[in-house]
Amino acid sequence: MNKNGAKILIVEDEPHINRLIELVLISGGFYNIKKAFNGAEALDSIKSDKPDLILLDVMIPEIDGYTLCKQIKDDEYLKNIQVIMLTAKKMEEDILEGFESGAIDYISKPFSNKILLARVKAHLSNNDYSQLSYNNLKIDDLKKIVLLDNKQIDLTKFEFEILKIFISSPGVAFSRSQLLNYLRGDDGFNVSERAMDVQILNLRRKLGNLGANIETIRGVGYKLKESN
């Protein structure tokens, strides 16, 4: 089952590791990703946009991973968020502390990219993120169907994937190169930036009035307006 609709927060203070984790998730079809580099920043992000799963490094500034995990689990609104600890600590007592703080899993550094992705998918498997919606638009990622006002519309594979990225992250601006990297990393699309512009124009047309919600950001790329 595809989990592209799941919201994932990466909390890791080392920028290159944070970016590596993001790329691993993107390679697995996850696009709705946010990043934080310390505990305080992470807590603000969690409260403003509750994620489904957090990849949480233990040794982060301001609020350490164990303390942050406990704060999440003590909050009635946040306690159902799944937390996977990431750390170089491998002593039994460190692992136990991670579980006692409320983590569902513990991955030691350096980690295998494949194992990390497999663990994320496994822990999200109990929830169905294959159904995405935006205003009067619905996407069934399993059946590869798009419904507009409950009527099916025909999209190319490229249009379908780009729409899925937008709906997974409304309000987020994507550069053309970002969109191309996401698509090439997933299914190896061989599309130029100019050809992508044409595809987005076609997508807008097929979405009718809703197509105007795909905005061109001058000098950047595109974004989908946040849902009404």
C-alpha positions in Angstrom: 0.0 0.0 0.0 1.4 3.4 -1.0 1.7 5.8 1.9 2.4 9.1 0.0 -0.3 10.9 2.0 1.4 10.3 5.4 3.0 13.3 7.1 6.5 12.6 8.2 8.7 14.9 10.3 12.5 14.4 10.4 14.2 15.7 13.5 18.0 15.6 13.0 20.5 18.3 13.8 23.1 17.2 11.2 22.0 18.8 7.9 23.6 16.2 5.7 22.0 13.3 7.6 18.6 15.2 7.7 18.9 15.6 3.9 19.9 12.0 3.4 16.8 10.8 5.3 14.6 13.1 3.2 16.0 11.6 0.0 15.5 8.1 1.3 11.8 8.9 2.1 11.3 10.5 -1.3 12.8 7.4 -3.0 10.1 5.4 -1.3 7.3 7.7 -2.6 6.9 9.9 0.5 6.5 13.6 -0.4 4.8 15.2 2.6 8.0 15.7 4.6 9.0 18.4 7.0 12.3 18.9 8.7 13.5 20.3 12.1 17.0 20.6 13.4 16.4 20.9 17.2 13.9 19.9 19.7 12.2 23.3 20.2 11.8 23.8 16.4 10.4 20.2 16.2 7.8 20.8 18.9 6.6 24.0 17.3 6.3 22.1 14.0 4.4 19.2 15.6 1.9 21.4 17.3 1.2 23.5 14.2 1.0 20.6 11.7 0.6 17.3 13.5 2.6 14.6 11.6 1.7 10.9 11.4 5.3 9.7 12.1 8.5 11.3 13.4 12.0 10.2 12.8 13.7 11.5 15.9 17.4 11.7 16.6 18.2 11.4 20.3 21.1 13.8 20.5 19.5 17.1 19.4 19.9 20.6 20.8 17.5 22.5 23.1 15.2 19.5 23.8 16.7 16.0 23.6 14.9 13.3 21.8 13.9 11.3 24.9 12.4 14.4 26.5 10.6 15.5 23.3 9.1 12.0 22.8 7.8 12.0 26.4 6.2 15.4 25.9 4.5 14.1 22.7 3.2 11.1 24.5 1.9 13.1 27.5 -0.1 15.3 25.2 -3.7 14.0 24.5 -3.7 15.6 21.0 -0.3 14.4 20.0 0.1 11.0 21.8 -1.0 8.9 18.7 1.9 10.2 16.6 4.3 7.3 15.9 8.0 8.0 16.9 11.0 6.1 15.6 14.2 7.0 17.4 17.4 7.4 15.4 20.7 7.4 17.3 24.3 6.3 17.4 23.8 5.1 21.0 23.6 1.3 21.0 23.8 0.4 24.7 20.8 -1.6 26.0 19.9 1.0 28.6 19.8 3.7 25.8 17.5 1.5 23.7 15.2 0.8 26.7 15.1 4.5 27.5 13.9 5.2 24.0 11.0 2.7 24.3 10.2 3.9 27.8 9.8 7.4 26.5 7.1 6.2 24.0 9.0 5.3 20.8 7.7 2.5 18.7 11.0 1.6 17.2 14.7 2.3 17.5 17.2 2.5 14.6 20.9 2.7 15.3 23.3 4.8 13.2 24.8 4.2 10.7 21.6 2.8 9.3 20.7 1.0 6.1 18.6 3.1 3.8 16.5 0.1 2.9 16.0 -0.9 6.5 14.9 2.7 7.4 12.4 2.8 4.6 11.1 -0.7 5.4 10.6 0.3 9.1 8.7 3.5 8.1 6.4 1.6 5.7 5.8 -1.1 8.3 4.8 1.3 11.0 2.4 3.2 8.7 0.8 0.0 7.3 -2.1 0.1 9.8 -3.4 3.4 8.4 -4.7 4.0 4.9 -2.9 7.0 3.2 -3.8 5.9 -0.3 -6.9 8.1 -0.2 -6.1 11.8 -0.8 -8.6 14.6 -1.1 -8.6 18.3 -1.8 -11.9 20.3 -1.9 -14.1 18.5 -4.4 -11.2 16.4 -5.7 -10.4 12.8 -4.6 -7.4 10.6 -5.5 -7.3 6.8 -5.0 -3.6 6.0 -5.3 -4.2 2.2 -5.2 -6.6 2.3 -8.2 -4.9 5.3 -9.8 -8.2 7.1 -10.1 -9.0 10.8 -9.8 -12.5 12.0 -9.1 -13.7 15.5 -9.6 -17.2 16.1 -8.3 -17.4 12.3 -8.1 -16.7 12.1 -11.9 -13.6 10.3 -13.0 -11.1 12.4 -15.0 -8.4 10.9 -17.2 -4.8 12.0 -16.4 -1.5 10.9 -17.8 0.8 9.1 -15.4 2.9 12.3 -15.1 -0.2 14.5 -14.4 -1.4 12.0 -11.8 2.0 11.9 -10.0 2.4 15.7 -10.0 -1.2 16.2 -8.7 -0.5 13.7 -5.9 2.6 15.6 -4.9 0.6 18.9 -4.8 -2.3 17.4 -2.8 0.1 15.8 -0.3 1.6 19.3 0.4 -0.9 22.1 -0.2 0.6 25.5 0.3 4.1 24.3 -0.3 6.0 25.8 -3.3 8.0 23.4 -5.4 10.7 24.4 -7.8 10.6 22.8 -11.2 13.9 21.0 -10.4 12.4 19.6 -7.1 9.4 18.2 -8.9 11.6 16.6 -11.6 13.8 15.1 -8.9 10.8 13.6 -7.1 9.4 12.1 -10.2 12.7 10.8 -11.6 13.6 9.3 -8.2 10.3 7.5 -8.1 9.6 6.1 -11.6 12.4 7.5 -13.7 10.4 10.1 -15.7 12.4 11.6 -18.5 10.8 15.0 -18.7 12.4 18.4 -19.3 11.4 21.5 -17.3 9.7 23.0 -20.4 7.8 19.8 -21.0 6.7 19.8 -17.3 5.3 23.3 -17.7 3.1 22.0 -20.6 2.0 19.0 -18.5 0.9 21.3 -15.7 -1.0 23.5 -18.1 -2.8 20.4 -19.3 -3.5 19.4 -15.7 -5.0 22.8 -14.9 -7.2 22.5 -17.9 -8.5 19.0 -16.9 -9.2 20.2 -13.4 -11.5 22.9 -14.7 -12.1 25.8 -12.2 -10.1 24.0 -9.6 -7.1 24.2 -11.9 -6.6 27.8 -11.0 -5.6 26.6 -7.5 -2.3 25.4 -9.0 -0.4 28.7 -8.9 2.7 29.7 -10.7 5.3 31.2 -8.3 7.4 33.6 -10.3 11.1 32.6 -10.1 10.4 29.5 -8.2 7.9 27.0 -9.7 4.4 26.0 -8.6 2.3 25.4 -5.6 -1.3 24.3 -4.8 -3.3 26.7 -2.8 -4.3 25.5 0.7 -7.7 23.8 0.8 -10.7 26.0 1.5 
